[in-house]
Amino acid sequence: MIQSLFGLFLVLLASASWAGSNSSSLRVVTEYWPPVTFEEDGKPQGMAVELTQVLQKQMNRSEPIEVLPWPRAYHLVLNQPNVLLFTMIDNAERKNLFNFLGPIAQGEIALFARRTTVLDLSDKEKLKKMAVSVHRGTAFQDTLTRQKFKKIVPVNSPVSGVKMLMAGRVDLICEDVLAVTRMMQEAGYPEDAFVKVATLERVDYYYAFSKNTEPAIIRQWKESLEKTKRSGQFKAIYKKWFGNNPAPENVILRLAEQDLEKPEEKLLWAELLTPQFSDQK
């Protein structure tokens, strides 16, 4: 009898341990988008990577940061629970797909042309009829579609788009001002080889948690981000990577609609929404 009870105790203990480890587990993924997120010598680097590592240290978390192709990373955070993808633009198309925490960067989606182009770039309606290269499946592509550009040319990487632009295969590229210079360098071209011709949208970048991520995990990340911004550490990291560009100072949490059935789940999400931070941009 004692042996049976002891055996049952071990089973329950193992089950509790498994549940506990899984309840707090989080898969952390990002993409190759320098200087915000990238990989160098097999190690994740970049402004948002450095910030994430600071937050992880504060929380005593040690999940590895995986640098994946954007389509794969996006598929993971869209379809699996307890996944964090950074960075992501919170736009209308994604409103109820993810839980957004941030902002952790501010950017500007713009159109760029070859400096030597002979095209008339002064009329935005004319721009909408030109061939525009854009990274496939990104918010940049959503912006072009929403603004009714006619000749959108999706590519598998931003660098591929730059090469198409400089080879004359497209008229324009759509990219963020945060990253376009680095993308030109990666493609082997100097900064003065291109020129910005139009701003399409000013955007904020966030941490995106999958829809079914446990609220306790999101709360922990929110509190850590708030602490980092209050201390000035966030601003220091931002200045290191982006110079005098203004760093976003507030913390916003936008939750996707959750399919909740249990009262305790509803309570957890209600507590998470308790306003303990600024929600003004």
N, C-alpha and C positions, 0 to 999 in steps of 0.2 A: 504494500500500500504506500509506504513511504517512498519507495523507488518510483512508483507510478506518479505520485504527486511531484517528486523532484523532476521527473522527466517532463511532466506537464509544465512545471515552472520554467524549465529551460526553453521549451517551445515558445511559451508566452514571452519570455525575455528576448528571444531571438526575433520574434515577430515585432515586438515593440521597438527593438533596436533598428530593424529594417525599415519600419514605418517612420521612425524618427529621422533616420538618415535620409530617406527619400523625401520627407515632408520639407526639409530645409535645402534640398539639392537644387541647383540652378545651373543650366547650361548657358554659358556666356559666349556669344559669337559676334563677330564683326566682319568687315570686308576690307579689301585693299582700296583705300581712298586717301592717299597721302595729301597733305600732312596730318589729316585728322585721324585716320586709322590706316596702318600698313604693317608690313612684316619686313624685318631686316636681319639677315644672318639667323633666320629661324626664330626670331623673337618678335612678338607684337610691339609696335611702336606707335607714336603719334600723340597728339594732344588729348584725344578722348580716351586713348589707352592709358596714358599716364594718370588721368583723372580717375578712371575706373580702378586702377591698381591702388590709388590712395583710398578710395572708398572701401575696397575689399580689405585693406589693412585695418581700417577703422572698425570694420565689422567682424574682424577675425575670420574672414572668408578666404578661401584659397582656390576657387574654381579657375581652371586654365582658361585663357582667352583664345578662342579659335578664330583664325583669319580664314574666311571661306569666300568663295565666289558669291556675289550678291544674290543670285537666284536661289542658291542652296540655303543660304542663311535666312532669306525671307521665307522660304518654304518651311523651314524648321519653326520659326517663331509664329507662323500662321497656323500650323497644324499640330504642334506639340505643346503640352503644358510645361510650365516652369522653364521657359527659355527667355533669355534676354538678348536682344539685338541692339547694337548701337553702331552708328547714329542713324536716326530715322526722322524724316519730316512728318509732322502731324498735319495731314491735309484732309480734305473732305472725303476723299476716296477711302481713307483708312480709319475714319472716325470711330467706328464700332468694331474694328478688327483687333485692336491692341490697347494695352494700358500704357499711357505715355507719362514719363517723368522727365522733367527738365525745366527750361531748356539748358543744354550744355554747350551750345554754339549757336551763333547767328550768322546767316549767310544771305547770299543774293544770287538767285538763278538768273543767268544772263545769256545772251547770244554773243558769239565771238566769230570774227572773220579773219582771213589772211590780211595782213597789213597791205599787201600789194594788190588786193582785189580791185577790180574796176566796176563792180556792181554798185547800183544805187542803193545805199543802205539807210537813207534818211526817212523812208516811209515804212512804218510798221506793217501796214497792210501788204506792201510789196514783200516784206520779209516773210510773211506767212505763206507766200507762194514759192519760196526757195527751199532747196533740199537742206534739211537740218539733221545732223547726226546727234544721237543721244544714247546714253547708257540704257540698255534694255531693262524694262520692268521697274524703273525708278520713279520717284516723284517728279523728276525733271521731265520724263515722258508724259506723266499725268498733266503737268502744266502746259506742255505743248498741245496736247489733245484738248484740254479745257479751253485754251485760247484759240483753237481752230486753225492750227498750222496744217497745211495741206500735204507737205512732203516730208514726213517724219521717217528718218532712217535709223532704226534701232541697231545698236552694236553691242558686242559682248563685253567690252571694256572701254573706259574713257580714252585710254591711250590709242585704241583702234580708231576712235572717232577723230582724234587729233591727226593721225596719219592720213585718214581719208580727206580731212580738210586741207592739209598741206599739199596733198597730191591732186587737189582739184576735183575730187570725186563727190564732194558735197560743198555747198556754199557757206554753211555755218555749222558751228557746234553749239550745243546747249550744255552749260556746265556752271558750277558755282564759282564765284570769284575766290573763295577760300582755297580751291584746289586747282584751278585752271593753269596757273604758272607751273606748278609741280608736274602736272600732266604733260605740258609742253616739253619740259625738261626730260621727262621719262621717255618721250617720243623722239628726243634728240634735237629739239629746236630751241632757239633762244627766246627769251621773254618778249623781245620786240618783234617777233615774227607774226604776232596776232594783235588784234584790237577789239575791245568791247564795243558792240554796236547798239545794244539795247538791254535794259533791265526788264525782266519779265515778272519777277516776284521776289519779295523779301521774305525770308523763311527762318524758322527756328528749328534746331535739331534736338532730338530727345533720345532718351533710353526708351526702347519699346519692349514691354513685357508681354508674353503671349497671354491670350485672353483668360486662360484657366490657371494662371500663376497664383499660388497661394497668397492671400492678402498679407500674411505676416512677413513674407519675403519682400513684398513691395514696400510695406511700412518701414522695414529696416533700411532699405536703400534710400527711401525718401528722407528719413531722419539723418542719414549719413551725408547726403547731398546738402541738406540744409546746414548742417554743422560746417561742412567744408566751405560753403559760400559765406557763412557768417564770419568765419575765421580769417578770410582773405586768401586762403590757400588756393581756392578755385581761380581767383583773379590773377594770382601769380603764375599759375600754370597756363592760363589763357594768354597772358602777356608774353610768356616765354615762346609760345608757338606763333602767335598772331600779332605781336607788337602792340601798337596802341589801339587796335580795334577794340571797341567797347565790349566788355564781357557781360553776358546776361546775369543780372543779380538776383532775380526772383526764382522761386521754385513753384512749379505748377504740376499738379497731378490730375490727369484726365483718364477716367476709367471707362472702358468699354461696357456696354450693357452685359450683365452676367445672367446666365440661366441658373437661378438659385432656387432650390426647393427646401432645404433644411433651414430652420430658424436661426441656428447658430452661424450658418454661412452668411445669412443676411446681416446678422449683427456684426460680424467681422468686417464686411464691406462698408457698413454704415460707419463703423469706428474709423476706418481708413479714410473716409471722406470728411471726417471732422476737420474743419478749417483750422490748421495750425501753421499756415504758410500763406504767402501772398499769391493771389490768383490774377493779378493784373499784369499785363504786358507793358 
